[in-house]
Amino acid sequence: MATFEVIERIGNELRCKCTDPGLLLPRAKFSFWRDGKLVEKHHELPTFSEKSDIESGITEGVAFIALSFVKDAAVVVKHLKDQK
């Protein structure tokens, strides 16, 4: 289980810092706590599905992107090379 601390809220988005690293599995469920009280349970995060999601990750400086069930790896590699 991983633990995150909210650093900043920008509109509907949150910027978080990982305070206790752990493995995030596909389709993992998340629980959110505020002031010691459970505010949401079993929340699922969206998956990377569009090129714009990958571009956002590159812009933010993500070190690693893992994708399952890629239909054509060459398309992903070409897109990443085009971002340089």
C-alpha positions as CSV (number, residue, x, y, z in Angstrom):
1,M,0.0,0.0,0.0
2,A,1.3,3.5,-0.9
3,T,0.5,6.7,0.9
4,F,0.4,10.1,-0.7
5,E,0.1,13.6,0.8
6,V,-1.7,16.3,-1.1
7,I,0.7,19.2,-1.8
8,E,-1.5,21.4,-4.0
9,R,-5.0,21.5,-5.5
10,I,-5.4,23.0,-9.0
11,G,-9.0,23.0,-10.0
12,N,-10.2,19.3,-10.0
13,E,-6.6,18.0,-9.9
14,L,-4.3,17.2,-7.0
15,R,-0.5,17.3,-6.9
16,C,0.7,14.8,-4.4
17,K,4.0,13.7,-2.8
18,C,4.5,10.0,-2.0
19,T,5.2,9.6,1.7
20,D,5.2,5.8,1.8
21,P,6.1,4.1,-1.5
22,G,4.3,1.0,-2.6
23,L,3.3,-0.9,-5.7
24,L,0.2,0.5,-7.5
25,L,-1.4,-2.4,-9.4
26,P,-3.7,-2.0,-12.4
27,R,-7.3,-1.3,-11.4
28,A,-6.2,-0.7,-7.8
29,K,-8.8,0.9,-5.5
30,F,-8.0,4.0,-3.5
31,S,-9.4,5.4,-0.3
32,F,-9.2,9.1,0.6
33,W,-9.0,10.5,4.1
34,R,-9.4,14.1,5.2
35,D,-8.6,15.1,8.8
36,G,-8.6,11.5,10.0
37,K,-12.0,10.7,8.4
38,L,-12.7,8.5,5.4
39,V,-14.2,10.6,2.6
40,E,-14.1,8.2,-0.3
41,K,-13.6,4.4,-0.6
42,H,-12.8,2.2,-3.5
43,H,-12.1,5.0,-6.0
44,E,-10.5,3.9,-9.3
45,L,-8.1,6.1,-11.1
46,P,-8.3,6.5,-14.9
47,T,-5.7,4.7,-17.1
48,F,-3.4,6.2,-19.8
49,S,-5.4,5.9,-22.9
50,E,-4.7,8.9,-25.1
51,K,-1.6,10.3,-26.6
52,S,-2.3,13.6,-24.7
53,D,-2.0,11.6,-21.4
54,I,1.5,10.5,-22.4
55,E,2.4,14.1,-23.5
56,S,1.3,15.4,-20.1
57,G,3.5,12.8,-18.4
58,I,6.5,13.8,-20.5
59,T,5.8,17.5,-19.7
60,E,5.7,16.7,-16.0
61,G,9.0,14.8,-16.2
62,V,7.7,11.3,-15.4
63,A,10.6,8.9,-15.3
64,F,8.7,5.7,-16.3
65,I,5.5,4.9,-18.2
66,A,4.2,1.2,-18.2
67,L,1.5,0.2,-20.6
68,S,-0.2,-3.2,-20.8
69,F,-1.7,-4.7,-23.9
70,V,-0.1,-2.4,-26.4
71,K,-1.4,-3.3,-29.9
72,D,1.7,-1.9,-31.8
73,A,4.8,-1.0,-29.8
74,A,6.3,0.8,-32.9
75,V,3.5,3.4,-32.6
76,V,4.3,4.1,-29.0
77,V,8.1,4.3,-29.7
78,K,7.6,6.7,-32.6
79,H,5.3,8.9,-30.6
80,L,7.9,9.1,-27.7
81,K,10.8,9.8,-30.2
82,D,8.7,12.6,-31.8
83,Q,8.4,14.3,-28.3
84,K,12.2,14.9,-28.1
